[in-house]
Amino acid sequence: MTVTNRMRGVLYRLDASIRVEGSHSRAIADLVEQEWRSIHPEEPIIRRHIGVDPMPARAWATAVFASGTPEESRSDEQNAALTLAATLTDELVSADALLFAVPLYNFGVSQHFKAWVDMVIADHRMAAGAEPIMAGKPAVLVTVRGGSYRPGTPREGWDHATGWMQRVLADVWQLDLKTVEFTLVGVNPALDQFRDLARRQRAEAEEQAIRTGRQLGAAVASVEAVRTAAPLRSPGLDRTAV
Ligand SMILES: Cc1cc2nc3c(=O)[nH]c(=O)nc-3n(C[C@H](O)[C@H](O)[C@H](O)COP(=O)(O)O)c2cc1C
C-alpha cells in the first residue's frame, strides 16, 4: 500500500477581473475549473482574486530593495514584503496545475496581474537566472477582451497583454501553457452587427475551455498514476510506507 503525505491534484486559480458579478473571464474559467473538478473532486483549490484583493502598492519596490539588504538589517516592512513574495511563490509551487483568468484592460496587461507577477519574481526562487522551478507544470490562461485585434482588423496588434502574459508564463516560467481566448463582440451593443459572430465565438470559447479543463485534469491524473506506480523517493515530497 502506498501512503503519501502530499495532496494530489491541487489546482491554483487566479482571477484578475475587477468585478465578480457578470465577469466573463470568471465564467469561462469556471468551465475549466468544473472539468478539473470532475476529475479531481476532493482536492483543494488555492484561490487568489487579485482584481478585488490586489497586491499592496509598495510591496514590490520594498521586496526588491529588501533582497539587496542583509537579512539582519531588514525592516519589518521589508520582511513582510519578502514573506508575501515567498507565499505567492509557495502557492504556485504547491499546486499541480494552474489556472489564470485575466481580462484585457486599456490595451495592456491588467495592472493587478502585472503587480502579482512582479511580486512572484521578487522571490529569490523565481528571480531572473534561477532554475525554472515550475517547468512543465500544466497551466491554462483564460483571457477575455472587448474588441478584436486579429490580423486584418483596424486595431490589429493593439492587444499588448496576451503576448506578454504568454511570454512570462510559457517562456520565463516554462509552464506547459494553453490559452483560451474570448472576444466579447456582440455583447457590447455598439458591436451588434457582429452578434452572430459573437454567439459563435462564445460557443467556441466555451468548448475550448471545457476541452482544456479536461486536458488539465487528465494531465495531472496521469502524473498521479505514474507516481503511485513508482513513488518518488525525495524526502518531503512523498513518504511511502508498506
Ligand atoms: C476599464 C476597462 C478597460 C478595458 N479596456 C479594454 C481594451 O483596451 N480592449 C478591449 O478589447 N477590451 C477592454 N475592456 C473590456 C474587457 O476586456 C471586457 O469587458 C472583459 O470582459 C472584462 O473582464 P470580465 O468580464 O471578466 O470582468 C476594458 C474593460 C474595462 C472595464
The ligand as an ORCA input file, in Angstrom:
! r2SCAN-3c Opt
* xyz 0 1
  C     -11.613     49.804    -17.649
  C     -11.738     48.817    -18.773
  C     -10.857     48.878    -19.830
  C     -10.973     47.969    -20.887
  N     -10.094     48.049    -21.918
  C     -10.222     47.214    -22.963
  C      -9.334     47.297    -24.075
  O      -8.413     48.084    -24.121
  N      -9.539     46.437    -25.097
  C     -10.527     45.510    -25.095
  O     -10.641     44.757    -26.053
  N     -11.374     45.393    -24.053
  C     -11.237     46.228    -22.998
  N     -12.102     46.142    -21.952
  C     -13.148     45.121    -21.975
  C     -12.836     43.944    -21.084
  O     -11.694     43.253    -21.508
  C     -14.030     43.028    -21.048
  O     -15.153     43.746    -20.599
  C     -13.829     41.818    -20.179
  O     -14.996     41.035    -20.254
  C     -13.580     42.190    -18.740
  O     -13.407     41.010    -17.986
  P     -14.566     40.439    -17.029
  O     -15.793     40.257    -17.864
  O     -14.038     39.152    -16.523
  O     -14.765     41.440    -15.936
  C     -11.988     47.007    -20.872
  C     -12.863     46.939    -19.783
  C     -12.747     47.834    -18.750
  C     -13.698     47.750    -17.575
*
